[in-house]
């Protein structure tokens, strides 16, 4: 590693550390808003599994908090996915598409019941999906013409082919609820699903309890009969709850919490990489960023491994390409990796006409190479990474002003055209097949969390081919995905910085724990008390 790269890393990480010390979101637990949780959760019943995470339930509608009821295995969807993102049966046992790609047929399970004892009928499934299609959500990504039943088969007709359509039916907004879940106006007033667990009590926005629908005993161990989810916003508090034995599963742990729980007598740590990437979104329509040489120079000055090691405590999270290994079908191990080369970055800026000024900032035709970088505090690592990037870009003569606001500033800046650069965490696993998300991000007009001002006809055409061709063979699909990844790596409308790893603390009272890389389930039905 060169001397200037070492110097850049030191300055960048010192700046990030200073920012971390200066901001209250990194403060000690004693100053946290949810500090009382550390004492308020009593282990009244040791047989109740307690799960803690940062997510609150903001309502009963599937579009609001449906993901939490899915994670606790209360509700089900027509289709499921395995850890590699391949479709498998859910409430639908089989599915098939017509040769023209316009009609999908789903054979529905028979003999199932909702938690209130009512039958899970094809008519109730149809009613839920029709309701979902009328509301904002993933079903709007496909152009649905009609839905109807033919016996126990659900038939959905599209106005145009949409290859990823079955993946939409894995999303929590398409979960199937009993008719009694809805009031006379069609609003959800109770969560009555068909999963292994049913709601026992519910206290929005912070807690709900579930119980197993059918009690199970096993000679191999004691399955989980009752479980509780509690929203605890601070990672420090979740860590204390694990250390005290008041929580059995704790999700979304930050690096200090992970260090505190390593080799702890009460808990073990599980981790897996998620299909999420922290990206630097660039306005390629901005006169300073329209030249791909400037975008490549920015990519070359980013020390990803150093940021990952110093700020995330995990050097493996340095993003060598946009799609992480968790997206196995999209991650291309043969793609030349993004790397750090300050000399090459400076050369590219010189070639683009940017000359270094006496103040260390480059100029061209009287203009300073000065840009703003917008990020937000919802994910506390983002401002720290932004400060590191600010220093790394300074090393090659780019002046950066970091603006810390809220997550809504980025889509607002995209729509107004005023955004220059933005740092955000993009979840490419929101749907296990990310074609629909990528069409939103890299379509002809770009997207709130994707390209901005980028003019490229090839990637939208390739994505459209993947999405709308009724039958694309596996080899052809792989070739299309590889080409999309290659063009994004060459043109850099967004620059990958780091990937993301989910770490969960698991009580040593449990066995059988695993992490769902698509964050669809906490898999409590697979757990047993030791």
N, C-alpha and C positions, 0 to 999 in steps of 0.2 A: 504494500500500500504506500503511495507516495507521501512525501512530507506535507504537501499542501492539502491532501485529503485528510490526513490526521489532524491538521490544524482546523480544517473546516468542521470535522466531526466534533472536536473539543469545544469550539466556540458555539456550535449549534446546540449541543446538548447542555452546555452550561447555561445558555439562554433559556432553554426549555425548563431546566431545573429551577431557574430564577422565577419564571412564570408560575411554575407549580407552587413554589413557596409563597407567592404573592396573592394567590386566589383562594377564596374561602371554600371552593368545592373540594379542595384537597385537605381540608382541615380535619382535626381529630374528631373522633366520635362524639366527644362531649359537646361539640358545637353543632351536631347534626340535628336536623328537624325531626328525624324519627328515632333519636336516641332512646326515648322511653320504651321502644320495642325491646330493647335489650333486657328489660326487667319485667315487661308486661306479659310476655308469653310464658305461661306456666306449663310445665309438663304434668298436666292434670291426669292424663291417661297415656301411659307409655306405649299403648298399643295403637295410638293414632300417629300415622306418619305425617310429619310436618315439613312442608316445602316452602321455602322462602325465595322470592325473586323481586326484582325492582318494578314489576308491571302492575298497575292498578286496573281494576275493572271499571270502565267508564260507562257501562250500560249493558243491558241484556241482549240487545240486537247483535246478531252474528257479525255485522260489520264493525261493531265497537269492541267487544271483548270476546268474540267467538273463539279466538285463538287460545284463551286461557281455559275455556271449557273443553276444547279439544285436547290441550296438553294434559289435563287431568282426566282424560278418557271418559268424559261424560257424553260427548256427542260423537257422531260418526259422519263420514262423507261417502259418496258413492265409490270412490277409488282411493287407494293408498299408494305409498311409494316405499321402496326399500332404501337402504343407506346409500346406494349408488344412484338413486333417482329413477329407478325403473318402476313402472306402474305395476301394481298388484291389486287384487280384488279387495273391495270394501263391502258396502251394501249392494254393490253390483258385482255379480260373479264373473261375467264375461262382457266384452265390448267389441264392437266391430264397426267398420266404416264402409260405406259404399264406394264403388270404383271411382266415382267422380268426386269423392271427398265431401259431399254435401249432406250426407245423412249418417248419423251415428245411432247405433242401437245398443242399449244396455240391458242385460238380463238381470232382474232384481231378485234378491234373496227372498225366500218365502219362510213363513213360520216365525219371524222375528216380532218382538214386542217392544213398545216404548216403556219407559220407567213407570208410567201410570197404569200399565196393564193393557193399554189399547194396542190393537194390531198395527204393525208397521206395514201399511198397504202401499201398492204402487200409486194410488191416488194421493196419499199424503206426501210421498216423495215428489211427485209432480208439482203439488201445490207449493212446497218449499222452494223448488228450483224456479218456478214461475215468479215467485215473490223475489228471489235473489236476482233474477234477470231484470226486474223492474227497478232495482235500486243500484246506486253506484257500487261497483265491485268488479271482480275479474270476469264475470260472464259477459260484460260489455266489451271485452277485448275481442270476442267473436261476434260475428254478425248472425245472431240467431233469428231464424224466420218463424219457426213453430216448435212447440213441444207437445207431444201427445202420448197416449198409452196404446199399446196393442197387446192385450192380455197382461202378462207380467213383464213385458218389455217396455222400456222408456225409449221413445224415438225422438231425437232432436235433429231438426233440419236447419242447415245454415244457408245463408244467401251466397256465401263464397267459401271455398275450402279453407280450413284452418287446422293444420296438422297437430298443433299442441293442444287441441280442444280437450282431450281427456284429462290433461293436467289441471285444467281449470276446475275440474270436479274433485280435486284433492284439496282445494283451498278452504280454509275455515269459514269463509263467507258463504259457502255452498253447503254447510252442514244441515243435516236433516233433523227437524224437530217435530214432536207430536202436535197434532191439531190443537190440543189443549194448551200449548205454549203461547198461543196468540189470543188477543182479545178481539172484540167485535170489529175494531178498526184495523186489525192486522198487525198490531204492535206486539212485540214479545213481552209478556209479563211473567213468564216462568220458563226455566230451562228444563225441558223434559226430553231427554235424548234416548239413545238406545245402546250406549257404550257399556263397558264393564262396570262403571260407577255411576251412581245417581246423586243428585244434589240432596244433601241432608239439611244444610242451613246456608244462608247467603247474607252477607253483610257488605253491601257495596260501600266504598270502592276497594276495601282492603282485604276481605277474607271470605272464603267459602269452604264448607266441609262437604265431603263426599263419602259414600259408603258403597261397598261392593254389592252388586245386585244379587248375586248368588254366592252364599258363603261357601268357601272352599277350604278344605283341609288337605294337607299333603304330608306324606312321610318324609319328604325331602326338606321340609321347612314349613314355616307359617306364612302364607300369602298375606298381602296387605288388605285388610277388611275395611279400614277407615283411614281417610287421609284429609289433610287440611292444607290449603294454600293461603299464605299471608304475604301481602305486598309490603316490602321493606325497601325503601328507596336507596339507602346507603349501603355500599359494599362493606364498610367497616362494621355496621350493625349486623349485617347478615353473618359476618365472620364471628362476631361475639356470640351470636345465637348458636352457631355450630360448636364453638369452643366450650360453651356452657352445657351442651347437650340438649338445648331447647329446639334445635332444628335438625332434621335428618337429611334433607337435600337443600343445598344453597346454590343458586345459579348466578351467572354473570359476576364472577369474582375479579377484582382488579389485581394488578401485580403485588401491591403490599399485602392484600388479603391472602393471595396464594402463598407468599413467603411465610406469613403467620401460621398457615395451616399445614405447611409441609411437615411430614412426620409427626402430626398431632395424634395423641393417643385416642381421641374420640372420632376422628374422621380421616378418610382417604380422599385423594384428589383424582378426578377423571377429567380428561380434556380431549377435544377433537376440533379439527379445523372446520370452520363453517364457510359456506359459499358467500362470504362477504368481503369486500375490498375497500379499504380507505383510498379514495381517489382524489387527485387534484384536477378539478374541472376547469377547463380553459375556454375562454371566449375566443374561438378561432376566427371570429369576424372582427376582432379588435385589431387596429393597424399594427400594434406591436406583436401580436400573437398569430397573425395570419400566416406568417412565414414558418413553414414546418421546421426550418433550421433553429428558430428560437424555441419552439416547443421541444425539440430534441435536446437542445442545450439545457433547458430546465430539467428534463428527465435525467440527463447525464450528471447534473450537479447534486442530485438527491442521493444521500447515503442511507439506503433503505435498511441495510443490515444493522448499522449503528443506531438508527432510530428505533428499530424493533428491539434491539438488545437493551438500550438505555431506558427507553420509555415503556416498553411492553414486557421487558425481561424475557424476551424470546426471539433470538436472532433468526430462527427459521421463518418468522412472519414477514421478513423483507420480501415484497412482492416483485417477482421477476417477470410477471405478466399479469394481465387484467384478471384472468379467471384462475382462482386458486385450485389446488389439487382436490378440494372437496367437490368441485364440479368436474368429476372425472371425465365426462364425455366432452367437455369444452377445454379443459386444461391440456395444453400441447407441450409435452415434455421435450419435443424436438425444436421448439421455438427458441431462437437465440435470445438469451435472457437480458432484461434491462440491467444495466450496471452503472457504476460511477466512474467518470473520467473528466476531471475538471479541465485538463488541458484541451481535450476535444470539445468540451462545452464552450470554452473561450474561443477556440478556432471557429466554431460554427457561428458564434455571435459576430466575430470579425467578418466572416464571409457575408453575413446578413447586413453588414454596413454599420454595426454598432461599435464605436470606438470608445475606449476607456478614458474617462475624464480624470482630472486632477483629484476630484473628490471620491474616486473609486467607483462612480456610477457611469455607465455607458451612455453615449449620446449619438444621435443620428439626426442630421439636418436640424440641429438646435433643440431637439427634444430629448429629455432624459428618459432612460428605460426604467420607468417607475410604474408599479402596478399595485393594486389592492388585492388582498387575499381575505375572503370572507369565510368564517366558520362559526361554530356554535358550541354551547356548553352542554347540550343534552348528553353527549358522549364526552366525558371529561378528558379523554386523551387527545381530542382534536385540537384544542388550543395549544397544547404542549407540542404536538407535531407541527402545527402551523408556525410556531416560534422557531422550531428547528429548521423548517423549510426557509423561513425568512433569512436566517443566518447563512444557510447553504447557498441560496441564490445571491446573497451579498458577495460571496466569495468569487463569483464570476461577473460581478458588475451590475446586478439587477437589484434595484431598490424596491423593497416590498413593505407595504403597510398592512398589518394584520387587523382585521375588523371582526370583533367577536360579538355576535348577536344571538339570534335564535334560528332554528332550522328553517323557518318559513322565509328567511331572508334570501335563501338560495333560489328557490323557485320564483320568488318575486323578482329577484334580479335577473333571472333568465328571461322572464316574460317582458320585463321593461327594457331589456337589452343593455342595462347598465353594469351588469356583473362582469368582472374582469377575470378573477380566479376565485375558486371556492374549494374548500376542503370538506369532504363529507364521507360517510361510510355508506356504501351502496350494497344492499342485500340482493345478490343475484339468485338467491334461493327462495325468494318469496313465492315463486312457483318452481317446483323441482325441474321443470324444463324452462330455461330462461329466455326462450325465443320471444315470448310475448313482451317481457321486460326489455329485451334488447331492441325490439321494434320501437318501443317507446323512447329509448335512450338514443338510438342511432338511426332512426328513420330520417326521411328527407328533411324534416324540420327540427331534428334533435329532440331533446327532452329535458325536463326540469333537473333531472339528476344525471344527465348524460351529455351528449355533444351540444355545443352552442356555436352557431355561426360557422359550422363546418360543412363544406360543400364536397360531398363525395357520393357518387351514384352507385358505386359497386357494393358497399356494405348493405344499404337498404335493399338492393336487388337480391343479394344472397340471402338475407334474412327473410325476404318475402318468398323466395323459392323454398326455403325450409318450412315456412309457415303454411303456404298455400298449395304446394304440390301434393296431390292426394297420396301418392306413394313414392317416397324417396328411399332407395335402398340404403343399407347401412354404410357401405363404402362411400357412396355419394354424399350422404349426410355428414360423414366424418370429414370428407374433403371440403365441404362447404364450411363446416365449423372451423377447420384449421385455417382456411383462407380468411375468414372473418377475423379470427384472432391475429393473424399476421398483418392484415391491413391496419387494424387498431394499434398494433405495436409499432408499425411504421409511421403512421400519421399522427398518433397521440392526441386525439381530441380530448381524451382524459388520460391522466398519467397515474398509473398504479403506484401506491406508496407502500402500504403494508396490508397483509391479510389479517384475518381475525380468528382467534381460537376461543372457543367456549370452554370454560373451566367450571367444574361443578364439585362441590364438597359433598361427600357421601358418608353418612354415619357408619361406623364400623359395626353397628347393630344390623346392617343390611347386607344382602348379597344379591347378585344378579343385576346390578346397576349398569346402565349404558346411556350414552348421549345420542339423541337423534340429531344428525347433522343438519336436518331441515327444520329443526325446532318445532315439530308438529306434536310431539308427545313427550311427557316425562317418563313414560313407560312404567308407571307404578304397578300395573297389573303383572309385570314380570319380576317384581321385587319380592323378596322373602325376608322375614326376620331371621336372624341367625340363632 
